[in-house]
């Protein structure tokens, strides 16, 4: 199939019985019975979800049986953005919903898979017992409602237990991956002034042992607010002058009551951090109620997740996908928590884990899927998979990647492509069981998300590139930014361009039917002589050429001297070099597929493309470095997947500055 697939070709269609077999179909039945609204299509449901915000979100609340310690006065008391007021009067607790009831005690909740230690699985009953102990430990250490608890931790069950225990108290959680260097961690955590820090002294990454105790010491020194450091004792590395988390849990006893502190709907649950690639990392505060409702809606009605399902999505504790993975527990689905090198001993490792854990919903980055395609994996022939939904997010998936997935997993497996972000801790556009899957496209807008494309004047555009905006409030929009008491940074970040409208920062093209293509960050646009393209379109052409593994493109504008410079950086297969035939092939492909104006002025081979630890290409930071900004003013090297990936770029920036090229 894949050789014949073209953009827009249908790869998957909703089955004839979708309204009877899917969770969104069950929701439609409930709405028909309880709200007397007859709907059978995504378009009808989406229009209701954004046209009647109070009706839709109250239906989500009732359908999923949200437990409230005090009732809400109304659903949406103020719909202005920023400042929307959701469910005032209500009190609840996210952790209470995540842990379930005693009826679930024997069901498997967590499957911990690690390259550092043996497997560790927990039932819901065991998870609840661990959280009960952890809550007692934190209280005994003086943690109270409103305090911050931070974790410098791998994606392991200990991180989940600590997070839920923190939430049960009404304290605020934040985490960074153990891959982060000390400077990056301090830049994030210091904003919050945590009182307790949980750490791992090291980990195993594939075949490599990584000792992080020096980094832990630097982090401790940079966080004077921390009163207690707790070592989860992950692997053989022990942190000096730290309390033993396992010993504290064992000593807490299992007979304590698990109590959940009732908090207001918008009370802080956790803080997520922006990448820090366009300035200091923003500390984005998400609330108990907003995350609860958004993830119930998203996971069930888009991912079709529910009891009996098992979610596997490789992530670290630094990415919003960790929080989304954990929220699978809200639907009584179990989760697979993976720590290690995702490509060790090869790309087959994650598929083997999916096979062994019987994952039914799996997530994978586009870069990983394309690497599997390049490696020639035979998913049908080599694995016995139970996956029925494959999600992918973080960057666009090329047409060839979507076709490869359909070829290898079969037409019965739904490919669910989406785009959203840390800012809302969810998706804005993605697939669901009611929408077809088309190659190279995201199927539609998420329910409850009034997403559109705007031109520079604030007018909606269809069929051409525009800014991705959201014109109505969502419950999971940030409660605020930490350390921004008057909301000025929040307004400048999301609402300055279009007052009262959320500007997400991506370029998008919406079709008449609501399907779309996200074309990259709007601050990394390629605008050559009035022909404006998103970087995603560029990569779809470049990375399909034989020998090209990865790429990054930046446009260095020069309005006084013409079109400016368009620079293309490529990472090639082992043993390949950037010879004249490949240069000519790149130029011809881009001239034909895009425009003559988008043939690069310079092509440079790099050993690796700069990406952050969640895999996103760092177009804007690279652009700033090439324009002469010192790298230390742009980003922290230890926030990079490969810190060495910047070296040639820094040198190129110096040489450009020495030649007097415009900045």
N, C-alpha and C positions, 0 to 999 in steps of 0.2 A: 504493500500500500504506500509506504513512505515516499517512494520515488515519484509517485504521481500526485501527492498531496499538494494543494495550493492554498494560499491564504484564504480563509473563509470557508473552506470545505468542512462539511459536517463530519465530526469524528465520533460523536455519541449523541443519541436521542433519548429523551425520557421514555421509559417503557410504558406500554398502554395502561398498565395497572398502577401507575405512579401515585395516584391520589389515594389508593388503598394501602400501598406498601411503604410509603415514605413518611417521615415525621412531619414534613411540611404539609403533606396531604391530611394527616390526622389533625394538624392545627387548623386547617381550613374547615374540616368537619366540625371542630369545636366552635370556631367562630360562627359558622352557619347556625349551630344549635343555640349558642349562648348570646350571640350578638345579632342574629337574624340577618346576616350578610352572606349572600351567595357569591362565591368566587371560585374559579377553577384554574386560573392562569397566574403566572408570576407577575405579569403586568398589572392585572387587577389587584393582586395582593400588595405589590409595591406601591401603587398609587394610593391605596387606602393607608398604607403604613406611613407615608409621608404627608398625606393630606389630612389625616386625623391622628395626630401624634398622641393625643391623650387616649383615644380609643385603642390604637394599636399597642402602645406600651402597657396600658392597663390589662389588655388581653394577654400579653406576654407574662405579666405578673401573675394573673389568675391561672392561666393554662399550666404554668410550671409550678404552681403552688408555693410561691415565695412566702417564707415564714417571717412575719413581722411582729415584733414585740409591742409596737404601738402602730395604729393605723395611720395611713397618709391622709392629709386634708384634701388634696387634689393631686392630679398626676403632674401637671406642668403649670406651676404658679406664675412663672415668668419665662417667656420664650426668647427673650433678647439674648444675642450673642455678642461678647461673652456675658456670662452671668445668669444663664438659664437656671431655673430652680425646679428640680425634679423631686416629686414625691415628698414635699415638706411634711413634717410631722412623723413620718415613718421612722422606726428604728429597727435595725436588723444586724446580721453579722455574716459576712461571706463564709467564714470557716464553718459555721453551723450547717450551711448548705453543702459544702464540699465533703464533709465527713459522713453525711448520710445518717441513717438510723440503725438501730440494732438489727433490723431485718436484713441489712446488707452485710452483716459481720463476716459471714463465711465467703463472701464473694471476693475475688482477687482485685485489689485496688492498684497496686504498684508492682512492676517488674523492673528491678534495677539491674542494668547490664553495664559492666565496666571492664576496661582493660587493666585496671589497677588491682582488683580483688574479685573473689567469687561472686556469683549472682546473689541478689538479695531481693526477695519478694515479700510483700505485705498484703494481707487481706484488709478489708475495711475495718474489721474489728481490731486487728493488730495496729493499723494506722491510728485509729482512735485512741488506743492505749498509749502509743508512743506520743501522740499530741498531748494527751492528758499529763503524762510525765513531764514533757517539755514545758508545758504551761506552768506547772508547779516549779520547775527549775528557774524559769525566767522570773516568776513572781518572787521567788526566794532571793534572786539576785537584784531585786529592787525595780524590775521593769514594770512600768505602769502605763495606763492609757495615755496615748500621745507620745510616748518615748519612741525612739527609733532603734531598731535592731538591724544590723547589717551582716551580710554573709559574703565572704570571699571563698566561694565554694564551687565544686563541680556539680554537674547535673546528677545528683544522687538523692536517694530517699531522705537522707539527713536534712537536705535543703528544704524539701517539701514539709517535713515535720516541723522544722524551725519556723517556716513561714506561716503555717496554719496555727501554730501555738502563739506566735506573735499577733496574728489577726484576731485570735480568740480573746486576747487581752484588750484589744483596741489600740495596741501599739502599731507602729508603721514599719513595714519591711522594705529593704532594698538589698540588691545582690549584684555582685560582679563575678565574672568568670575567673577561675584561677589562672587562665592564660594571660590576663591583664597584668601589666607591669605596675609597680608600686605607685608611680606618678599618676597614672590613669585612675587608679582606685582612689587615691587621696583626693584627686580633683573632683571626684564624684561624691564620695562619702563625707568629706569634710563639710560640704554644704549642709548636710543633715544633722551633724553632731550626734552620731549614734552613741548609745550608752553601753551596748553589748556588741561584740564582733565575733562571729563564728568563722573559723578558718579551717583549711586543709593545708597540711605542711608540704604536700607534694602530690604528684599523680604520675601515672604511666601513660604516655602518649605513643601508642603503637609499641615499638620496641624500645622506646627511650624513657628512662626514668628522669623525672623533672622535679628537682628539689626547690620548693618555693619558700623555704624558711627565711632566706635573706629578704625576700619581698615582704613577707609577713612582718618582719622586724621593722622594715621601713614604713609600712602602713601603720603599724602601732605608733611609731614615733610621730607620724603625721596626723594622728587623730587623738588629740589630748582629751576629748570628751569621753572616750571609751573607758569604762570602769572595769570591765571583765572581758577577757579573751578566752574563747572556748574552742578547743581543738577537737574536731570530729574524729581524729585518729584514722585518717583515710590512708591506707597503705602503711609502710614502715616509718614514715617521717613523723617525728614528734616535735611539737613547738615548745620551746622553753618558756617557763613561767606562764603557762596557759592552763586553764582548768580542763579536765577531761570531760567532754560531752557525754561519751558512753557511761562513764562512772556516775556522773550527775543524774543521768536518766535512770540508771539502775537503782540509785539510792533514793529516788523520788517516790518509789512505790507506785503500785497500779490501782490503789483503792480510792484515789482522789476523784472528785466529781469534775467532769468536764463542763465548765461553765463558759458561756459565750457572752461577752460584754455587748449589750445592745448599743449601737451607735447610729447617728443620723445617716440618711441615704448617701450624702456627699462627704462622709467622714473619710479621711485618708486611709487607704488600705495598703498601697505600696507606691514606691517611687521608681519610675523608669527613667533612664538617662538617654538623651540624644547621643549621637555618635561622637560629638565633639570635633567634627571635621569642618565645621563652618564657624567655629567659635567655641567658647567654654561649654562643656556638656550642660544641657538644660536638665534640671531635675523636675520631671513631669509627674505631677501628683494625680493618682487615680483613686476613686472612691469605692467603698464597699458596694453600694447599690448599683452604681453605673457599670462596674465590671461584672457584677452578678447578672444583671439583666442582659447586657450586651452579649456575654458569653453563653448564657442559656439560649438566647435567640440565634446567635451565629452558629454555635456548635450543633444544635439540633436541627434548625431549619435550613442551614446551608450545607454543613458537613454531614447531615443526616446521622448524627451520633446519638447513641442511647444505650440503655442497659444491654449488656452482652457484647458491646463493641470494645475494641482495644485500639488505642491511639498510639502510634509510633511516629515521632517527628524529631529528627536529630536537632538539638539546640543546646546552647549553653545557658547558664543562669543570667547572662547579660542581655539576652535578646527577648523581646516581647513574646516570642513563640514559646518561651519557657512558661510564662504566665498563662498563655493560651492552652498549652499542653496540660498544665495542672488543672485548669478549669474543666477538662473533660470529666473530672470526678463529679462535677455538679450534675451531670446526666447519668451517673452511675456507670460510666464507661471506665475501664481500667487504662492505665498509662504505662508506657515503656520509657524509662529514664535511662538514657545512654550517655556514657562518658568515655572519651578516648579519641583516637584519630579516626575520623569518619572514613578515611580512605586506606585503612590498614587492616589486613595486609593487602587490600585492594578494594575497589568499589563494590565488590560482591558482599562485603561484610554487613552492610546495612540490610541488604536483601535477605541475607541468611538470618539475621536477627528477626526480620519481619516474618520469615518462614517459621522460625523456631517459637516465636511468641504468639503466632497466629493473629498478627495485627490485621484488623479489618479496615482501618483508616490509617493511611500512611502519608506523611509529608516529606517533601524533599526539595532542596533548592534547585532552580534551573541549572546552575553550574554543575551540581552533582549529577543531574539527569543527563546533561550533555556529555559529561565525562564518562558515564556508563555507556552511552551510545558510542562514543569514540573508542572505548575499550572493547566493544563488540560483545557485551554481555547478552546472553540468551536467557531472558527472564522466564520464559515458558519452559524451556528445556532444562534449565539448571535448578529451578526452585519450585516448590509446591506452596504457592502463596494463597492466603485467604483475603487479600486486599480487594475491597470493592470500590473504595474511593481513594484516589491519589491526589493530594493537595500539593500545590507549589506556589511559592510567593517569594518576595525579596527582590526580584527583577523579572523582566519579561522572559518567557520561554519561547524560543524560536519555533517556527512552524515545524521544522525537521524534528525537534525534540518532542513536540506533541504527537506527531505522526509515529515516531519511534515507540512512544509509550503505548499508543493504541495497537500498533503491530505486536508488541511483546506482552501486553497484559490482556489484550482482547477487547472487543467492542463492549463487553458487559461491565468493564471497569470505568467508572466516571472520573475523568480528569477535571479537577476543580482548581482552576487558576484564579488567583486573587491578588489584590493590591490594597494596602492600607498602611498601617504603620504604628510605631511606638506611641505617637501622639494620641491615638484613639484606642490603642491596644486591641485592634481588631481589623477587619477588612472594611473597605468602602465600596469596592466593586469585586464581584466574584461570581462563581457558579452556584447553582443549587439544583436539587433533583428535578425541578420543573423546566429547566432551560437546556437547550442543546449546547453541545461543546463544538466550537468551530476553531479550526487551526489558526493560530496566530492572534486569537481574540480572547478577551475576558467576556463572559457570557452576559453579565448585566450588573445592575446596581444592587447592593445589599439592601435587605429589608430595613426600613426605618432610616435609610441614608439618602437624603435628598441631594444627590451628587449631580453635577453638571460641569460643562466646560464654559469658561468665560473668556472673552477677548480682553484687550487692555482697557477698554472703556467700561467693562462690567456687563456687557451684553452676552447672552448665551449664544454659543455657536455649536452647530451640529455638522459633522462631516469634515471638520478641519480642526487643527491643533488649537488648544486653549488651555488655560489654567484649570486644574482640577479644584473645584470648590464644593462646599456643602452649604446649602442655603437654609437649613433648618437644624435646630440643636439635636444632638444625640446624647443619651445618658452617659456614655463613656468618654465624652470630651473631657479634657483635664479639669479637675477641681481647681487647679492652678499650677503655677510653677513655684517650687520651694524658694523662699527668700525673695519673693516678689509681692510684698504685702498690698501694694496699690494696684496690682494687675497690669502695670505698664509693659513689662516684658512679654506677658501673655498676649496683650493686644498687639504689640509690635510684631510678634512672631506669626500670628495667625490672622489678624483682622485689620492690619494697617492698609493693605492694598485695596481691599473692598470692605469698607466699614459695615459691620453687622453680618458679614459673610466669612465663613471659614475658608482660607486659602491654604491648600495642603502642601503646595510646593512641587507638584508633579505636572508635567504636560500630559494631556490626554486627548484622544479623539473619540467622541461618542457618535455612534451611528443612530439612525432614526429608531431602531428597535431597542436601543438602550445598551447594546453590546459596545465594547470599547477596546482601545489599545492605549496602554500607558507607555509614553514615549521617553521616559527619563525625567530627571530633575529639571525643573524649569529654570534653575539658575545655572544649568550646564548646556543650554540650548546652542545648537549650531546654526548661526544666522549669517549666511554668506550672500551678500548682495540681495537681501530681501527674501531669499529662499530659506525658510526656517524649518529645521528638522530636530526631532528629539534624538538623543544618543542611542536609544534602543533600536531605532531603524538602522542606524549605522552598523551596530554590532550584528544585527541579523544578516547583513550582507557579508561582513568581514569574516565572521567566525564560522561561516559555512564553507569557506575556501579550504582546500586541502592543505594541511600543514599548520594552520592557524589554530592554536589552542585557546587563546584568550586575547582580549584587546581592550584598549581605552583610547578615547578620542577627546581632545579639547580644542576649543576655538579661542585663540588669543586675538580679541577684537582690536582694530586700529581704525577708528572712524575717520581719522585725518589722512590715512594713507591707503585706503582701499579696503579690501575684504579682510585684512588681518591674516594671521597664520593659522592654518588647520593642521594640527599635529596628531598623527596616529601612532600609537605604541602597540606592538604586537608581541605576544609570547608564542613561540613556535614549538612544534614537536621536537623531541630530543633528536639531535643530529641534523636538524634543518637550519639553514641560514637564510638571511634575507637577501636573496640574490635578485638579479634583474628580472628573470621570468616571474618570480613571485611579486615583485613590485609592480610589474606591468599588469599582472592578473588582478591585483588589488585595485589599481587605477581603473581598469576596464570594468570590473564588477561594480564599483561605486558610481562610475560615470553612467553605466547602463541602468542600474537599479535606483539610483537617487537622482543625481544631477551632476553635470560637469563641474559645477561650483563646489561640489563636495568631494572632489578628488584631493587628497591631502597634499599639502605643500612639503611635508616631510614625514617619512616613515622611519621609526626607530624600533629596533628589536630590544626587548627587555627579557631578563631571565624569569621574571614574574610580574604580574600586573598588581599595582597597589590596591588592596582590598582591606576593609576593616574586619574585625573578628566575626562579624555575622555574614561576611561574604560580599558586601556591597562595594562596587567600584568607587574609587575616591576621585571622581572627576573634578569637583570644585577645589579640593585641597591641592591636587596636582596642578591645576590651572594657576592657583595663587603662588605655588612654588616656582613655576616657570616664569611668572611675572615678577619674581624677585623677592617675594616675601620670605623671610627666614623660616625654615621648617619648624623651629620651636614655637613660632607664633601661629602656625597653621594647625598642627596636631601633634599629639604625643606618639612617638614611634611605637611604644608598646601597646598602642591601640590597633596596630596593624597585624594582619595575619602573617605577613613576612616583612619585618622591619627593613631588610636589605633591599626590598623592592623600590625604595625611594632613592637609592644612592645615585644611579645614573641620571635621574630626573633632577636632583639637587645640583649635580655637576652641569647639566644642560642649562639650568636656570642661571647659574653663575656665568657660564660662557655667553649666554644671551645678554646678561647685564653688562659684561665686559665689552661686548660689541656695541653697546648702546642701543639695543633694540627696545622698542617701546614697552612700558609697563603701566 
